[in-house]
Amino acid sequence: MTDLEDLWDDLPVGPAPTREILRAARAQARPRRSRRRLVRPLSSVAALAAIGGAFVVGTYVAQPPDGSGPTATPPDADRADGAEPAAFHGELVAAESCDALLDHYVERGVELVGPYGWASPYYGWSELTMTRGAFAVRDAAQNVSGAKLAPAPVSQRAESSGTGTNVQERNVDEPDVVKTDGERLFRVDGSTLTTYDVTGPETEQESELDLGDLEDSEILLAGDTVVAIGNDGTRDKQAYGYDAASPMTRVLSIDVSDPAAPEVTETVDFDSSLVTARQHGDTIRLVTAAGLPDLDFVHPGNARKNGLTWKEALRRNEQLVRETTISDWLPTGSVDGGTDERLAECEDVAVPKDDLGLDTMSVVGFDAADPTRWDVTALAADTSIAYASEDHLYLASSAGWGSCIDWCDAVPLGDDSGTTHVFDFELTTTGTSYVGAGEVDGMVQDRWAMDEYAGILRLAVSPTERTGNFNSVVTMRAEGDDLVEVGRLDKLGVNEDIQSVRWFDGVAILVTFRQMDPLYTVDLTDPGSPTLMGELKIPGFSEYLHPVGPRRMIGIGQGPTGDRGGWGAQAGLFKVTDLTHPRRLDTVSYAHGTQARAGTDPRQFTWLPAERTALTVVAKGWRGRTGWVSVLSLDDGTMTNRMVEAEYGVEIDDLRLVPLPDGRVVMVTGDGAEFFDLQ
Amino acid sequence: MDHEAEFAAYADDNWGTLVRSAVFLGCSLADAEDVAQTTLVKCYQAWARVSAADNRDAYVYRMLINCLRDTHRRQWWRERATERVPDRSVRDETAAVDTTDAVHRALGKLSKVNRDVVVLRYFAHLTEAQTAEVLGVPPGTVKSRLSRALAQLSADRHLADVSEGSGHD
């Protein structure tokens, strides 16, 4: 032990940067707002009770502040596709009553609360911080004809969405800080929305709009409406001071029909954290988590000053939880600062039979042009992984971090740690229809590890205490109430961690890593028996895979830099013509100490098919950072690189290279938007 | 500015231990300094609550551990990338890197919980009760985990190599 003690003393720690700390603390000081969940006035409660249909997910119209709006419409009104959405069944049971639902929450709440308040781990945080490079590519012909072609085990090209964002699923758009329709480019930076005209030889700023109290914002674009999604700056009072996700979500609908004079038409506030958002055509869906109520918890104090003991504080906090009412738990939304409306009534909240943690997820769907009319699916569980394909939305519980395997193993978060539970919802116009639920031993890391093709759900599963020490690809299909396992391939990456996954109609490419980077190709043409096609071992690993066609794929990640034996960012060009023998044709090694940003955020990768060029952001440094755009030009078997210094510091994370339909590229930095010279 | 003076004294006194604890818990030196700084900033913002707490150190170390876990979640891919390779990109002072590497190799054999207990109890000098609070486990668990961890460390031959390599003749 004395050796470790020597090492402790040997660590060259300087003096405390106390002045810096105080300066930073003062700069971050922000008035705390405590949100109280308002109970809706009695008259509207009666109106909603009149809907009936206890098991049906309905449409709620929020009351505008002057109370003159229409009362809630009957649930069938918006079913454009004709079918009645299925009720909850099987694994999900609609709550019998508000009392029963409250019991559900209180029982778990009492177990979870500690002497300082909620002992739960970090929840409700954005999935963007844990992205992996996994994408799904659809054969374009399949979409046009509607019929599913027989999948072939080939790689397919991935492209940006119509609004210029590098997304997971074709035809499913995702929010980003920049959106374009080819003529106008919209950029949001916190509370400022800037509009540029990108039709001319130079970009031209047309307007700048102050969006008021809005932070952490990203936008979606639907026709002449920009929908901005963020929060009003509120932070969770219960967190131990660190940067938790905001416990609320703010949605602004902005009319940009006149780009020189954009206008905020509606502001909608939800008292839940944003998990993610997706856009299908003109329908926008938010997946939110209500989190835990903000109670006046006590904490242990100084015993000498008659403060509470650890046990006394715990008992007091447990009592506070027992005294909560259902309004403390049910998520609400409000329009333009009006009254809080419950997103779902008690009998519309689905409760899983298995214990899946303490939270309430709400999937809130609305037409981009009218964010005040919501179609809500509510689930009393912690299923913070959300994946949307073109027709389905899957919510999955997190078997890994959520169960605190490493850091807080004393916190009970449900009995099924180590197992992932998945709920399958079919998408209707603005709502969802519950299909069924399934479970798989192991951990689905995030939405990149999931993919749906032709009704088959494919999962890349990482090890947990319930599995062997390897990764697997598992296929599932809905049968009756359940998602049943149809096939699996085990023993991928024994003792290794999945770094990235790429899904195609008939094939999956998986990268794992421990010391070497094995890249596995898996044949998925027969969902009943996924088979290993080929394997490639190379030093370094790819965190993000981007296929550029049936023959070539680019991998962005980390690797040895060759000089000084250090590590840095790395880009690889792979030949995938023969998936039984994937090969690496060329490598670009960046300086040591660099990070390839696309590995953390695939939106910082842009593929330009016409130029056969990829643009990807590379950063160097840990506190102070420099960011470059790496221009990777592909020539049959080689890849050449040119670096363009572009940005510094935190703004590197918001650097975007936006492709326009005319082939030009706009580079958006902290300073604005300019055309990027590809030569 | 009593509040500020009180906090400043606390920060000055505990900075070194917080940074070293973070290194022992798995960070590189630069990351440890970042985490310690973030923790102290949050600590200042919540100073009323922190200073009133009977177990102020437990409160602060709990914040440190939460902050570490949060950082690890956001950057776990980066941690994986560097955990087997010396992280020379951050510091050119090879001495710091060698020491950090030695620490991580030495403590790497322990399970995470055992390592947490050793660092908090043995190196950061928290009491058994404080360590129990920080980790959310009963004090009995702290005792048993600590003895297991210490037994593992003393049996570890690797430490002998480490001491030979760190400049001791």
Interface residues (C-beta under 8 A of the other chain):
Chain A: M1 D3 L4 E5 D6 L7 W8 D10 L11 P12 V13 P15 A16 P17 T18 E20 I21 L22 A24 A25 Q28 A29 G114 P115 Y116 A119 P121 Y122 W125 T129 M130 Y240 G241 Y242 D243 H299 P300 G301 N302 A303 G307 W310 W401 D406 W407 C408 D409 A410 V411 D497 Q499 F513 R514 Q515 F541 E543 Q558 P560 R564 G565 G566 W567 G568 H592 G593 T594 Q595 G599 T600 K620 W622 R623
Chain B: E4 F7 A8 A11 D12 N14 W15 G16 V19 R20 V23 F24 L29 A30 D31 E33 D34 Q37 T38 T39 L40 V41 K42 C43 Y44 Q45 A46 R49 A52 A53 D54 N55 Y59 R62 M63 I65 N66 C67 L68 R69 D70 R73 R74 W76 W77 R78 R80 A81 T82 R84 V85 P86 R88 S89 V90 E93 A95 A96 T99 T100 A102 V103 A106 L107 K112 V113 Y122 F123 E133 L135 G136 V137 L150 L153 S154 L159 A160 V162 S163 S166 H168
